[in-house]
Amino acid sequence: MKLPHPIVLLLGAIGVAAVLTWVLPAGEYERRDDAASGRSVAVAGTYHRVEAAPVGPFAAVMAVPRGFAAGIDVVMVILIF
């Protein structure tokens, strides 16, 4: 069995993630700044549902060029070395 092209895998993963925004309930944890690590951490037991914001087909397709634009420095390092 041959592994599909990486672009096909990328588009497939984006498609699955977009469909899951319509299926799974949206929610979030409250966060606080941790002085020891300097990071924002989730507070246990504070999960609550929020209004869903499902991703449409056009937004899912546009995620590819926006992702490349946001990570162009990493892409260039990989291509150069």
N, C-alpha and C positions, 0 to 999 in steps of 0.2 A: 504494500500500500504506500502510495506516494503522498507526502505532505503538501497541502495546497500552498499557493504563492502567499507570501506574507501580507500583501495588500488584501487578498481575499480573507485571510484570517482577521485582519484589522477591521475590515468592513463588517464581517460577520459578528465580531465582538461588539462593535458599535450598534449594530442592529438589535442584538439581544439585549444590550443595556437600554436602548430606547424603548423596546417593547416592555421591559420590566418596569419602566416608569409609569406605564399605564396599569400594571397588574399589582405591584407591591404598594402597600400604604406608605405615605411619606411621614417622616418623623425626625426628631433631633433631640440631642441631649443639651442641657445647659453646660456652659464651659466656664472655666476659671483659669487664671494665670497661675502657673506653678513657679514659685520663686526659686526652688532648687534647680529645676531644669531649664527655666526660662521659656517654657512652652505653654501653650493653651491645652488644658486637659479636660476631658468629659467628667462631669460630676455624676457618680453612681446614683441610680434611682430617680433621675430627673427626666427620663425619656417621656416625651409627649408628642402627639401627632400634630402635624402642621398641614396647611393647605397644599394639596398636590399640584405639581407643575409638570405635567407629562410633556415629553419631548416628541415633537412631530417629525414626520419624515424629512422635511427640508432641513430642520435644525440638526438632525442626526447626520445627514450627508455633509453639512457645512462644518461639522465637528472635525473632520479630517484636515482640511486646509488650515483651520484655526489652530488645531493642535500642532501642526508642523510649524506654523508661524510663531507659536508660543515657545516651541522647543528647538528653534533653529540653531541655537548655539550647540546643543547636544548633537543634533543631526550633522552639523559641520565637523565637529570633533571626530565623530564616528567615520565620516566619509574621508577625512584627511588622514587619519591614522588607521 
